[in-house]
Every structure is written in structure tokens, then in C-alpha cells.
């Protein structure tokens, strides 16, 4: 299957059978074949709120994800649809449709939280679909992400407010797109018209104060702001007359409300132009194969109740990929050597040159397909280099085996010649025969000694070459390691600077608030003093 996937219809990625999650093998095989970077858009929200319709429009089709018209939740588990990205060449757009949250037929909300978590972890753009307006219920539902912090274990030390530091999470968690369906309110605050984005920001703005009631109000809002530094809001009018909503997916645009059609077009345009490639911490781009491994890791973790932390997930993914990459590099090396080398070569240097070229290509294959900026990656590169050295020793042993066979054939031929001479020289005296035999044996011994000396010299040359190549590769690994450490230090310094800037901003805001309160108190005290007439 080509790396560019053309799926005519969605398939189930994660089955939800009796509230137990199971990965679908067919979907994994589709993901394994995608070598392009993926942009993953997942949609989550209450059941029967039109999530599937929006994803169908993103796919460029009216039909695909199931759009139901009954009161029951229709989509079960998580479904996937991989299509070519309309705006980014050599990228695949992965659409994830999730089972609706809040189904009254479920025993509890634990299964909902698991689906919420998977959509959050797998996506690069997280679409949160709600009805009518942003209310406390919708915010509390999204606040499930904070209930997942213990489950995700993104970091081990929370900050002072109990909200995990977003510096590391920002590179991993997706962008938030909040969609409001059947919106019928006026976008206005204090008599001023506002945008949908301003409406979202105002709804997530914390209150001033420190009592428990205010803290309970602020906590979900602070968590949402921390986990989703990049947020966008879209509002959608009612798409059509109530009687036509049951056939929404079959209605052409000219039978829909013009405002709704325009709003959907703006939503799709934003997703296509602003949704980022799915990345892991360290800027590692995710392709279909890596997304498959993430699906397996997280579903297995959730099913076992032991979801690994983000850092360990990346390391596990690196280990899986590097193991496969080692085999790919070895296969490339063997293929190149098989095509280029015809043993025995004329000289050892010719063999070493061919080996170096094949080894260089194989290491490039490994480096291109391996994780270079996670822990222990350099050690894995060094291990694969040692593996190549073992292969090289094997090839050289085969080479010298040919040399030994050639030497043996030479000695055997000399012996045959000497036997023929002895047989043909029956007329010579016994003394002459003995002298001839000794002479032939001496010549054979000298030839054998010269051959052995040549073999020893070539083995020594091979060992010196092996040491030289190994030392050069170790030096290269050390240079790469130093570069990686420097980049890591730069990122840490940048994170500390950003954190310091946030703390300064918080301190300055609090200082201004206290100053205003002090001025207010002082004015009231002055006004309350009685006037004294002299």
C-alpha cells in the first residue's frame, strides 16, 4: 500500500465493546502504511450534537462518518478516516470521530473519560463540540482533562496552584477548537459586540478572590488555559428547518441556511490552514506508523489501568522504532554488499572501500528513521554501529576464507606438480630423487610462508581500518551528543525565562490589584471623615 492512503470510508480504530476498548487490526494496518506526517483532528462532545457531520465536511464528502437522527448514541468507540491533506502536500489528514459523551445507557462516566483521553492524546487539533452556549456544565465536562492529569502523569511535580506546568505540555497537547452548535444568542458583552473568540476567552476568565467558592470556579478555567494555550471558537446557526434535520447529511448546500453554510466553510478553512502536524516532545513528527504505536501504547495502558507518562511513551515508541530501524539498516547493508561485492575481490582495500560505502548508507538509513533527540538514542546508534562491525568482521572472515582456500589449492597444485616430476624422473638416481623432493618441499614451504605472511599483513590492515572507523564514529556520536545537550539546555533556559515572565506578569497584576484596593480604601476613609470647621 502506498504511503498516500485513499480510504473510501471510515473504519473503526478503537472498538468499545461492553465499555471495554479494543484496537481494530484493520485500522492499524492502514496506519502502518502511512509514511507521511499526519495532521490529526479529533472531535469530542455530548452524544447527538452533530460531531460526525463536521468531520464529513472536513473529508470533503457529505457521507462517511455515521450521522444518526435518533436519541441514541450512534458512533461507538473511535472511528478513523485518513484522507490526503487538501492544503499540505505529502501530509495525511487523519479524522477521528468519537463516541458521544454522556450516554444515559452507560453505567458511569469512566468509559467517557477514557475516550476523552484517547482523543486528547492522539490529536493535534482537539474539537470540543457543545450545544447553544458556553456554560458551566460544558466547562466542567472539558475539565475532565484535569482529572486525567494523574492518569497522564505528564510531569511529576505540580506548580503552586495544583495545575501542572504547561511548558512541556504545550508541545504535546493539541490546539483547542470549541464549536457551539445551534447558537442563538447575541455576541455582546456590556453593550459591546464581541467575536466568538472573545466570548470563549471571557467564559474562561478566572475571578478575583481567594475563597473556596472562587477557587472552585477558577480551577477548571485555569486548567483549560494551561493545557490549551492556543484556542479558537466557532459558532454555528441552526443548519435547516427542524423537520429537515433528520436528513442533514443528504441535504445540498442550497437547502441549508446560508449562514450555516458560511460558518462551516470558515471552520473547515481554519482547520486546513491552522491545524499542525502531530508532534511528540522534542519536535518529533508523527507519521502513520508512529500514530499506530501511540494508539497501541495508550489503549493498552488505559485497559490495564497503568497509562505511562508522556516521556516514557516517547521512549517506548523510540525503542520500537529503533529496533525496526536497525533491522531495516542491516537489510540495506546486506543488499548493497550483495550487489556490489563479488568475493574474492582483487585486493582487501577494494573490499574495505565497498564495505565503507555500504556501511555509510546503512547508518544514514538508521539515522533518518530513528529518534535522535530522546534519551539513550546515541547509545542505540552506537549499538547499531557495533552490529555493523560484527557484520564487517563476518564479511572479512569470508574474504580470508577465500584466501586460505586459494592458498590450499596452490599448495595442492604444487604437490601434484612435484608428484608428476617424481614419476616422470624414474631414471634419476635415488640421491637425485631425494634432492628434488627436498627442493620441491622447500619451495612449497616458502610459498606457504609467504602466503601466511600476506594473510597476517592483511588481517593487521583490516584491524587498523576497523579501529579507525570505530574511533571516527565514536567521535561523531560525541559531537552529536554535545549538540543535543546544548539544544536541551537552550530549551530549558527558554522555558525558565517564559516561566519567569509569567510569574512577573502575575505578580504585577496582583500588585496592581492591591494598589487599586488600597486607593479605594483610602478614598473611602477620606470621605468618611467628618468635616471640621474652624
N, C-alpha and C positions, 0 to 999 in steps of 0.2 A: 504494500500500500504506500502510495506517495506521501510525502510529508505534508502536502496540502490536502486536507480532508474535505470531501464534499459529502456531507450527510444529508440525505433527503428528508429525514425526520429525526426528532429527538429519540434518545434511548434512555432507559433508566440507569443512572450511575450508582445510586445507593438505594437499595430496596429497604422499605420499612415494613417488616413482617411482624405482626403482633407486637409493635413498638420495639422491635429489635432491628438494628441496622446491619445490612449485609451488602458488600460490594458486588456489582454485576460484572462478570468477567468480560462480556462483550464490550462494555464501555471501556474497560481497562485496555483491551487490545486496540481500540480506536485511539486512545490517548498515547499508547506506546509508539504508534506510527507517526505522531506529530513531532517533527524535529524543529519546527518554527517556534519562536517565542509566542506565548499566549497572553491575551488580554481577557481576564475572567470577570464576567459580570453576573452577580448573583442577586436574586430578588427574594426578600423575606417580608412577611406580613401576615395579618389575620387571614383566615381562610375566607374564600368567596369575596375577594376585594379586587379581582381583575389583574392579578400579578402576571398570569400567563399571557394575557393579551399584549402587555407591553413588550415582553420578550419576543413574541411572534413578530411584532413590528420591527424590533431590532434585527431579527433574522432576515428581514426583507420580505416576509410572507405573512399572509393573514392566518394561515393554519399551520400548526406544528405542535406546540405545546397545547395540551388539552384545556379548553375553555368550557367550563360547565355552567349550567343555568339553574341548578337546584341548590337546596340549602345544605347539601352535604359537601364536605371537603373532597375535591376531585383528584388533585395531584397527590400522589403518595410517595414519600421519600424525596429524593433529589434526582431530577432529570437533567440531561446534558444535551446540548446541541452545539456542534463545532462547525463554524462556517468561516470562509475567508473574510478577513477584516476589510471592510469597504474603503477605509482611508489609509491603511498602513500596509504596504506591500510586504510580503514574506512574514506576515503575522496572522495568527488564527484567533478569531473571536470565539470564546467559549461562553455559552449562555447556560446558567444554572437556574432551573425553576424548582422551588422548594415547596414542600407540603405546607399548607396553611397552618398558622399557629392558632391556638385557642379552640381546636375542635372539641365540641362538647362530648363526643363519643369516646374521647381518651380518658384514661383513668386519672392522670395527673399531667403536669406540665414538664416533667423531666424529659420526655421524648422531644417536646418542642425545643427545650434548651439545647439538646444535642444537635438537632437540625440547624438551629440558630448558630451554634458554634461552628459547625462544618462550613456553612455558607460564609461565615466571617473569616475563617482561616484560609479558605480556598480562593477567595475572590480578591481582585484588585480594585473593583468598584462594587460597593455594597448598597443596593437599592432597598430602602425601607419604605414599604407601601402601606399607607394608612388611609382612613376614610375621613372626609369632611374637614377636619381641622387638627391642629396640634394641641392635644390636651394632656392632662397628667397621666391618663391611662396609657397613651401612646409613648410618653417619655418613660414611664415605668417599665413598659414592655421592652423598649430598647435598652433600658438599664440592665437587662439580662446580661449584657456584655460585662458589666461589673461583677455579676455573680459568677462569671466564667474566669475571673482573674486568678482565683485559687486553682481552677482546673487547668488554665493555660500555663500558669507559672512562668509568665513572661520574664519576671525578674524576681529576685529573692528578697529584696528589701524595699518596702513601700516608703513613700515620702511622708511628710508630716501630716498631710490631710488624709492619709489612707488610700490615696489614689496613686497608682503606680506611675512611675516616671515615664512620660511619653516619648522621651528622646529616642529610645531603642524601638519602642512600639511603632513610632511614626513610619519607620522604613518597612514595617511588616504589615500592619493593619491597613485595610483598604480605605479608599475615599468613601464618604457617605453621601448618597443622593437620596433625599427624603421626598417622596411623591405623595401628594394629597389628592385623593380621588373624590369626584363629585363635590368639589369645593364650591360653596355658595355664599361665603362670607365676603365682606369688603376688606381689601388690604389697606387698612387705615389704622393709625395709632395717634391718639391725641389730635385728631382732625387732620393729620398729615398722611398723604398717600405714601405707601412703602412698597418695596419689592418683596417677592416671595422669600428671597434670601434674608432680607432684614426681618421678616416675620419669623423665620427659623431662629435667627440669632437672638431676637428678643425673647422667644419662647425658652431658649436655653440659657438666658442670662440669670446668674445667681442673685439672690437678695443679700442686702447688707444685714449684718447681725450675727450673733454667736449662740443664740439659744437653741435648744434641741429641735424645735419646730423648723427653724430656719435651716439648720444643718441637714435635716431630713429632706427639705425642699431642694437644697443646693447639691447634695451628694450625687444624685443621678445626672444632673446637668454638668457638674464638673467632670464626671467620668466620661460622659459623651464627648465633651470638648477635648479631653485629654486623648481619648482613643481615636477621635476623628478630627484632626486639625484642619482637614480640608472638607468642607461641607457645601452642599448645593441643595436648593429646594425648588420643586416644580409643582404647580397646581394644575388640576385638570377639571374642566367643567363636566357636567353630565354628558356622556357621549351621544345620546339619542333619546328619543321618547321612551318612556318606561316600557311600553309594550314591545319595543324593538330590541331591548337589551338582551333578551334570550338568544337572539341571532346575531349578536355583536360581531363575531368573527367572520360572518358571511356578508356583512353589510359593506357595500362600497363606500368610499370616502364621501361621495356626493349625497349619501343618505345619513351621514353623521353631522353633528353640529360643527359648523366651520371653526369655531373657537377651539373645540376639542381636537380637530384635525391639526390645527396650527400648533397647539400645545404639544401634541405627540411628536410632531416633526421637530420642534425645538428640543424636546427631550432626547430624541434619537441623535440629533446633530451633536448635542453636548456629549453624549456617551461616546460617540465615534471619535470625537476630536480631543476629549479630555481624559478618557479612561486610560490608565497607564498599563504597561506590561507588568504582569505579576512578577514580583521580585522577592527574594529572601534577604535577610540581614547580610550586609556585605555587598549589596548590589548584584547578587546572583540572579540572572534572568531565568525564569521558569519556562520550560518547553512542555510539550505534552507528556513526555516520558517522566519528567520530574513531577509534574502535576499528578500523574498516576501514583508515584511513590508517596506523595503527600496524602493523597486520598487513603491509601492503604495504611499509612502510619497513623493518621488521625482516627479513622474508623476503628482500627484495632485498639488504639488507645482508649477511645470512648467506650467501646464494648467491654474492655477489661477493667474500666474504671481507673486507669492509670495513664492519663494523657501526658506525654512527655513535654518538657519545656521547649520553647522555641529553639533555643541554642542546641539542645540535644537532638531535636528533629532535624536540624540542618546537618549536624554531624552524622546522624544515621543515614540521611539522604546522600551525603558525600561518600560515606563508606560503601553504600550500594552502588553508586555511580562509578566510583573509582575502581571497585572490583571489576565491574563490567568493562571499564575503560582499559584496565590492564590487559584483559583478555583481547580486547579489540586491537591494542597496540602490538601485542605479541603476534596476533594473526597477521597484522600488516607487515611486521618484521619478517615473519616466515614466508609470506607471499613474495616480498621483494627479494629476499635471499634466494628463494626457489627460482625466481625468474632471471636473476642476474648472475648467479654463481653456477658454474659448471666445474665440479671437482674432478680431478685436481687442477687448480689454477697454475699458471706458469710460474708465479712467484708468490711468496707469502704476502708481500706488500700489496699485490693485486687483491688478494682475499681481504686484507685488512681495510683497504680503501672501499671495497664493496660493502663490507660489514659496517663501516662508519656511516656510509650514506644511508643504508637501510635503518641503522640504529637511530640516526638523527631524525629520519622521517617518522619512525615509530614513537620516539619521545615527543615529537611535535603533535602527533595524534593524541597521545596521553594528555599533554598539557592543554590542548584545545578543548578536550572533553571532560577535564577534571575540574574540581573545585580548587582554586588556588588561594582563596582568602578565608579559609576556615581552619580551625586548629588541626594540627597534625598533617596538613596537606603536603608540606615539604617532606615529611618523613615518608609519606606514601610515594611521592615521586622518587625518593632515594631508593625505596624498596623495589620499585619497578626497574630502576636503573640496575640494581644488583641482579634482578631477574634477567635483564638483557645480557649482563656479563656472564651469567651462567649459560645462557644460550650461546653466547660467543665462544665460551670455552668448549662447549659441546661441538660447535662447528669446527673449531680449530683442531679438536681431537680427531674429528672425522678426517680433516685435512691431513694430519700427520699419520693417521692410519693408512691413508693412500700412499704417503711417502714410504712407510715401512713395507707395505706390500710391494711397492716398486723396487725397494732395495732387496727384498727377499727374492723377487723374480730375477733381479740382476745377478744375485749370487747363485741362484739355481741355474741360470743360463750359463754362468761361468763354469759351474761344476759339470754341466753337460758338455761344454766345450773341452774341458780337461779330460773327461772320460773318453770323448771321441779321439782326442790326441793320443791318449794312452793305448787305446785299442788299435789305432792306426799305426802305432810305432812298435809293433811286436818285434821288429828286427833289432831294436836298440838293446844294449846290454842292460843288465839288472841295475847297474850303478847309474847309467844314464836315465833309466826309468825313474829311479828314486829321486834323482836331481830334478827331473822335470816335474814330478809330483810336488816336491817341496817348493819349487818355483811357482807353480800354479796356486798352491795353497797360500804362499806368501802374498802373491798379487791379490788373491781374493780377500785375505785378511786386511791388507792395506786399503782395498776398495771399501770393505765393510767399515773400517775405522773412519775413513773419510766421510762415508755416508752418515755414520752416527754423529760425527763431529758437526756435520752440516745440520742435522736434526736438532742437536743441542743448541747450536747457534740460533736457529730459527725459533726454537722454544723460548730462548732468552729474549730475543727480539719481541716475540709475542707478549711475554710477561711485562717488558718495559712499556710496550704500547698500551697494555691493559692498565697499568698503573697511571700512565699519563692521562688517558681518557677519564679514568675514575677521578683523579685529582681535579681535572678541569670541571667535571660535572659537579663535584662537591663544592668547588669554588662558586659555580653558577648558582647552586642551591643556596649558598650562604648569602650571595648578593640578593637573590630573590627574597630571602628571609628578612634581610635588613630593610629592603624596600617595603615589605609588608608591615614590619614593625613601625617604620616611620609613618606609613599611612594610618595605621591603627592609632598611633599617638596623636596624629593630626586630627583624626575624627574625635578622639576623646577630649582634646583641647577645645575643639569646636563645640562639643556637647556641653562642656563645663561653662564655656562662655555664654551659650544660649541659656543654660540654667541660671547663671548669674544674672543675665539680663532679665529673665522672668522674675527672679527674686527682687531685683531692684525695682521693676515695674510694680510688683505687688506692694513693696514697702512704700514706694512713692504714693501709690493710690491710697493706701491706708493712712499715710501721713497727711495727705490732703483731706481725707475724710475727717480725721481727728481735728485738723486745723479748722475745718468748716464748723464742726460741732463746737469747738472752743469759742469761735467767733459768735456762733449762735447763742451760746450760754452767756457770753459776756454782754451781748446786746440785750438779752432778756434781763440780766442783772441790773444793767444801767437803767432800763426802762422801768423796772420795778422799784427803784429807789425813790423815796418821796422827795418832792421839791422843797427846798428850804429858802425862804425869802428873808433877806437881811435888810 
